[in-house]
Structure formats: C-alpha cells, structure tokens
Amino acid sequence: GNRSATIEIDNDDADENPYNFAIQGNGLPIPTPEINVKGNNNSITDGDNTPSVADHTDFGDVIQGNTFDRTFTIENTGNASLRINGISFSGTNAPDFALVSPPTFPLDINASSSSTFTVRF
C-alpha cells in the first residue's frame, strides 16, 4: 500500500535546520504467475478427475484407427511471466494420447497472455 515519510537532514544552516521534505511510494505485491487451463473456453480445475464434454476433457467415442484432436489453452492470469517446462501424460492409457501441436519448451507466457496445445486421441 501507500507509504510516506519525511527525510530530515540535520545540518548547521541557520535557517534550514533541519532541511526536510516528504517522500512516498506505493508498495505492490510481489508479481506472481497464475495458470488457468481451458478447454472449449471453459476452465478446467486443477486436479479435476471427471472428464467432461463441456471442457473437452472427454473426447467421446472415436472409432479405432481414427483420431480426434482437442485444443486446450494455457492462460497466465497473473502479473508475472509463467514458465511451462513441458506437458506429459500419465496413467494406464497414456500412450493412447499424444501432443500434436506442442509449443517449444520451455515456454514463457507473459502476464495476461495465453498459449495453446493440441492433444490427439
């Protein structure tokens, strides 16, 4: 928040002792990144383990031999650069999914900016 003080300089000047003047500054919180991931323009909660058609985390039925792509958006809603070091898959069926339009890592996303990636099933 806003802070103020007075600088006082003790000296031997007959009419300007102490020599003084006001100073002020506005302290801001330390800048931090904040990640938000969206599918189909809907935010996906960190740790969400319920795939949904609404946020494109449920790819639906795909006939064997065909593929289906979904694009996701990584947003930085914070006020400092967000670094993405990689995107990976885990779990029993992880090999059935692939990153097909990966950004170059590490990826720095400026504050109030975003980047997309596409996953293929």
C-alpha positions as CSV (number, residue, x, y, z in Angstrom):
1,G,0.0,0.0,0.0
2,N,0.8,3.7,0.0
3,R,3.7,4.6,2.4
4,S,5.1,8.0,3.3
5,A,7.8,9.5,5.4
6,T,9.8,12.7,5.9
7,I,13.5,13.0,5.2
8,E,15.2,15.3,7.8
9,I,18.8,16.3,7.2
10,D,20.5,17.7,10.4
11,N,22.9,20.5,9.4
12,D,24.4,23.8,10.6
13,D,22.5,26.1,8.2
14,A,20.9,28.8,10.4
15,D,17.5,29.0,8.6
16,E,17.2,25.5,7.2
17,N,18.0,23.1,10.0
18,P,16.7,20.6,9.8
19,Y,16.3,20.5,6.0
20,N,13.3,18.3,5.4
21,F,11.0,17.1,2.6
22,A,8.3,14.4,2.2
23,I,8.7,11.2,0.3
24,Q,6.2,8.5,-0.7
25,G,5.9,5.2,-2.5
26,N,3.2,2.6,-3.2
27,G,4.2,-1.0,-2.3
28,L,2.8,-3.6,-4.6
29,P,2.6,-7.4,-4.0
30,I,5.4,-9.5,-5.4
31,P,4.5,-10.3,-9.1
32,T,3.4,-13.9,-9.5
33,P,2.2,-16.1,-12.4
34,E,-1.2,-17.8,-12.2
35,I,-2.0,-20.7,-14.5
36,N,-5.5,-21.4,-15.8
37,V,-6.2,-24.1,-18.4
38,K,-9.3,-24.0,-20.6
39,G,-10.9,-26.5,-22.9
40,N,-13.8,-25.3,-25.1
41,N,-13.4,-21.9,-23.4
42,N,-14.3,-23.5,-20.0
43,S,-11.8,-23.5,-17.2
44,I,-10.5,-26.9,-16.0
45,T,-10.0,-27.1,-12.3
46,D,-6.5,-28.2,-11.2
47,G,-6.8,-31.9,-10.1
48,D,-10.2,-32.4,-11.9
49,N,-10.6,-36.1,-12.4
50,T,-14.0,-36.1,-14.0
51,P,-13.7,-35.7,-17.8
52,S,-16.4,-33.6,-19.4
53,V,-17.6,-32.9,-22.9
54,A,-18.2,-29.3,-21.8
55,D,-14.5,-28.6,-21.3
56,H,-13.3,-31.0,-24.0
57,T,-11.6,-33.3,-21.5
58,D,-14.0,-36.1,-22.6
59,F,-13.0,-36.9,-26.2
60,G,-16.2,-39.0,-26.8
61,D,-16.4,-42.1,-29.0
62,V,-13.7,-42.5,-31.6
63,I,-13.7,-45.4,-34.0
64,Q,-10.5,-47.5,-33.8
65,G,-8.0,-46.4,-36.4
66,N,-9.3,-42.8,-36.4
67,T,-8.1,-39.9,-34.4
68,F,-9.7,-36.9,-32.7
69,D,-8.0,-33.7,-31.7
70,R,-8.8,-31.3,-28.9
71,T,-7.1,-27.9,-28.3
72,F,-6.5,-26.5,-24.9
73,T,-5.5,-23.0,-23.8
74,I,-3.0,-22.2,-21.1
75,E,-3.7,-18.8,-19.7
76,N,-1.5,-16.7,-17.4
77,T,-3.9,-14.7,-15.4
78,G,-1.1,-13.5,-13.0
79,N,1.1,-10.4,-13.2
80,A,4.5,-12.1,-13.9
81,S,5.7,-14.5,-16.6
82,L,4.6,-18.1,-16.4
83,R,7.1,-20.8,-17.4
84,I,5.8,-24.1,-18.8
85,N,8.6,-26.7,-18.8
86,G,6.7,-29.5,-20.6
87,I,3.4,-31.4,-21.0
88,S,3.2,-35.1,-20.4
89,F,0.6,-37.9,-20.0
90,S,0.3,-40.5,-17.2
91,G,-2.0,-43.4,-16.4
92,T,-2.9,-46.7,-17.8
93,N,-3.9,-45.5,-21.2
94,A,-1.5,-42.6,-21.5
95,P,0.0,-44.0,-24.8
96,D,-3.4,-43.6,-26.5
97,F,-3.0,-39.8,-26.2
98,A,-0.4,-37.6,-27.9
99,L,0.6,-34.0,-28.0
100,V,0.4,-33.0,-31.7
101,S,0.9,-29.2,-31.7
102,P,3.3,-28.7,-28.8
103,P,4.9,-25.4,-28.2
104,T,8.6,-25.2,-27.8
105,F,9.7,-25.8,-24.2
106,P,10.5,-24.1,-22.0
107,L,7.6,-21.8,-22.9
108,D,7.3,-18.4,-21.2
109,I,3.7,-17.0,-21.2
110,N,3.6,-13.3,-20.3
111,A,1.1,-11.9,-17.8
112,S,-2.4,-11.7,-19.2
113,S,-1.4,-13.9,-22.2
114,S,-2.0,-17.4,-23.3
115,S,-0.8,-20.3,-25.5
116,T,-2.5,-23.4,-26.9
117,F,-1.6,-27.0,-27.3
118,T,-3.5,-29.8,-29.1
119,V,-4.0,-33.4,-27.8
120,R,-4.8,-36.3,-30.2
121,F,-6.7,-39.4,-29.1
